[in-house]
């Protein structure tokens, strides 16, 4: 997937599906020197990837509810779940969470 790169990261998201599981191997090379291979086992993008913030977010308060409208940072493939954390202004340690599926 990524061969002979100088960066310390490899973006192969366009080559895999989010729910595929895989075993990947990496090693460092410098001239004739090579490290041992290290295996990253059971990698699954949908479980092991941190997703960035949403592109847009609009929250509208109502009497006893919130309306939340947002756009994911990329075209999403269901199921994608976000956690929404909210609290009453001025309240201490009363954070609540709610799962949003898109």
Contact map, one row per residue, 1 for C-alpha under 8 A:
111000000001001000000000000000000000000000000000000000000000000000000000000000000000000000000000000000
111110000101000000000000000000000000000000000000000000000000000000000000000000000000000000000000000000
111110000000000000000000000000000000000000000000000000000000000000000000000000000000000000000000000000
011111000000000000000000000000000000000000000000000000000000000000000000000000000000000000000000000000
011111100000000000000000000000000000000000000000000000000000000000000000000000000000000000000000000000
000111110000000000000000000000000000000000000000000000000000000000000000000000000000000000000000000000
000011111100000000000000000000000000000000000000000000000000000000000000000000000000000000000000000000
000001111100000000000000000000000000000000000000000000000000000000000000000000000000000000000000000000
000000111110000000000000000000000000000000000000000000000000000000000000000000000000000000000000000000
010000111111000000000000000000000000000000000000000000000000000000000000000000000000000000000000000000
000000001111110000000000000000000000000000000000000000000000000000000000000000000000000000000000000000
110000000111111100000000000000000000000000000000000000000000000000000000000000000000000000000000000000
000000000011111110000000000000000000000000000000000000000000000000000000000000000000000000000000000000
000000000011111110000000000000000000000000000000000000000000000000000000000000000000000000000000000000
100000000001111110000000000000000000000000000000000000000000000000000000000000000000000000000000000000
000000000001111111010000000000000000000000000000000000000000000000000000000000000000000000000000000000
000000000000111111110000000000000000000000001000000000000000000000000000000000000000000000000000000000
000000000000000111110000000000000000000000011100000000000000000000000000000000000000000000000000000000
000000000000000011111000000000000000000000011100000000000000000000000000000000000000000000000000000000
000000000000000111111100000000000000000000011000000000000000000000000000000000000000000000000000000000
000000000000000000111110000000000000000001111000000000000000000000000000000000000000000000000000000000
000000000000000000011111000000000000000011110000000000000000000000000000000000000000000000000000000000
000000000000000000001111100000000000001111100000000000000000000000000000000000000000000000000000000000
000000000000000000000111110000000000001110100000000000000000000000000000000000000000000000000000000000
000000000000000000000011111000000000111100000000000000000000000000000000000000000000000000000000000000
000000000000000000000001111100000000111100000000000000000000000000000000000000000000000000000000000000
000000000000000000000000111110000111110000000000000000000000000000000000000000000000000000000000000000
000000000000000000000000011111000111000000000000000000000000000000000000000000000000000000000000000000
000000000000000000000000001111111110000000000000000000000000000000000000000000000000000000000000000000
000000000000000000000000000111111100000000000000000000000000000000000000000000000000000000000000000000
000000000000000000000000000011111000000000000000000000000000000000000000000000000000000000000000000000
000000000000000000000000000011111100000000000000000000000000000000000000000000000000000000000000000000
000000000000000000000000000011111110000000000000000000000000000000000000000000000000000000000000000000
000000000000000000000000001111011111000000000000000000000000000000000000000000000000000000000000000000
000000000000000000000000001110001111100000000000000000000000000000000000000000000000000000000000000000
000000000000000000000000001100000111110000000000000000000000000000000000000000000000000000000000000000
000000000000000000000000111000000011111000000000000000000000000000000000000000000000000000000000000000
000000000000000000000000111000000001111100000000000000000000000000000000000000000000000000000000000000
000000000000000000000011110000000000111110000000000000000000000000000000000000000000000000000000000000
000000000000000000000011110000000000011111100000000000000000000000000000000000000000000000000000000000
000000000000000000000111000000000000001111100000000000000000000000000000000000000000000000000000000000
000000000000000000001110000000000000000111110000000000000000000000000000000000000000000000000000000000
000000000000000000001111000000000000000111111011000000000000000000000000000000000000000000000000000000
000000000000000001111100000000000000000001111111100000000000000000000000000000000000000000000000000000
000000000000000011111000000000000000000000111111100000000000000000000000000000000000000000000000000000
000000000000000001100000000000000000000000011111100000000000000000000000000000000000000000000000000000
000000000000000000000000000000000000000000111111100000000000000000000000000000000000000000000000000000
000000000000000000000000000000000000000000111111110000000000000000000000000000000000000000000000000000
000000000000000000000000000000000000000000011111111000000000000000000000000000000000000000000000000000
000000000000000000000000000000000000000000000001111100000000000000000000000000000000000000000000000000
000000000000000000000000000000000000000000000000111110000000000000000000100000000000000000000000000000
000000000000000000000000000000000000000000000000011111000000000000000000100000000000000000000000000000
000000000000000000000000000000000000000000000000001111100000000000000001100000000000000000000000000000
000000000000000000000000000000000000000000000000000111111000000000000111100000000000000000000000000000
000000000000000000000000000000000000000000000000000011111000000000000111100000000000000000000000000000
000000000000000000000000000000000000000000000000000001111100000000001111000000000000000000000000000000
000000000000000000000000000000000000000000000000000001111110000000011110000000000000000000000000000000
000000000000000000000000000000000000000000000000000000011111000000011100000000000000000000000000000000
000000000000000000000000000000000000000000000000000000001111100001111000000000000000000000000000000000
000000000000000000000000000000000000000000000000000000000111110001110000000000000000000000000000000000
000000000000000000000000000000000000000000000000000000000011111111100000000000000000000000000000000000
000000000000000000000000000000000000000000000000000000000001111111100000000000000000000000000000000000
000000000000000000000000000000000000000000000000000000000000111110000000000000000000000000000000000000
000000000000000000000000000000000000000000000000000000000000111111000000000000000000000000000000000000
000000000000000000000000000000000000000000000000000000000000111111100000000000000000000000000000000000
000000000000000000000000000000000000000000000000000000000011110111110000000000000000000000000000000000
000000000000000000000000000000000000000000000000000000000011110011111000000000000000000000000000000000
000000000000000000000000000000000000000000000000000000001111000001111100000000000000000000000000000000
000000000000000000000000000000000000000000000000000000011110000000111110000000000000000000000000000000
000000000000000000000000000000000000000000000000000001111100000000011111000000000000000000000000000000
000000000000000000000000000000000000000000000000000001111000000000001111100000000000000000000000000000
000000000000000000000000000000000000000000000000000011110000000000000111111100000000000000000000000000
000000000000000000000000000000000000000000000000001111100000000000000011111000000000000000000000000000
000000000000000000000000000000000000000000000000000000000000000000000001111100000000000000000000000000
000000000000000000000000000000000000000000000000000000000000000000000001111110000000000000000000000000
000000000000000000000000000000000000000000000000000000000000000000000001011111010000000000000000000001
000000000000000000000000000000000000000000000000000000000000000000000000001111110000000000000000000000
000000000000000000000000000000000000000000000000000000000000000000000000000111110000000000000000000011
000000000000000000000000000000000000000000000000000000000000000000000000000011111000000000000000000011
000000000000000000000000000000000000000000000000000000000000000000000000000111111100000000000000000011
000000000000000000000000000000000000000000000000000000000000000000000000000000111110000000000000001111
000000000000000000000000000000000000000000000000000000000000000000000000000000011111000000000000001110
000000000000000000000000000000000000000000000000000000000000000000000000000000001111100000000000111100
000000000000000000000000000000000000000000000000000000000000000000000000000000000111110000000000111100
000000000000000000000000000000000000000000000000000000000000000000000000000000000011111000000011110000
000000000000000000000000000000000000000000000000000000000000000000000000000000000001111100000011100000
000000000000000000000000000000000000000000000000000000000000000000000000000000000000111110100111000000
000000000000000000000000000000000000000000000000000000000000000000000000000000000000011111100100000000
000000000000000000000000000000000000000000000000000000000000000000000000000000000000001111100000000000
000000000000000000000000000000000000000000000000000000000000000000000000000000000000000111110000000000
000000000000000000000000000000000000000000000000000000000000000000000000000000000000001111111100000000
000000000000000000000000000000000000000000000000000000000000000000000000000000000000000001111110000000
000000000000000000000000000000000000000000000000000000000000000000000000000000000000000000111110000000
000000000000000000000000000000000000000000000000000000000000000000000000000000000000001100111111000000
000000000000000000000000000000000000000000000000000000000000000000000000000000000000111000011111100000
000000000000000000000000000000000000000000000000000000000000000000000000000000000000111000000111110000
000000000000000000000000000000000000000000000000000000000000000000000000000000000011110000000011111000
000000000000000000000000000000000000000000000000000000000000000000000000000000000011100000000001111100
000000000000000000000000000000000000000000000000000000000000000000000000000000001111000000000000111110
000000000000000000000000000000000000000000000000000000000000000000000000000000001111000000000000011111
000000000000000000000000000000000000000000000000000000000000000000000000000001111100000000000000001111
000000000000000000000000000000000000000000000000000000000000000000000000000101111000000000000000000111
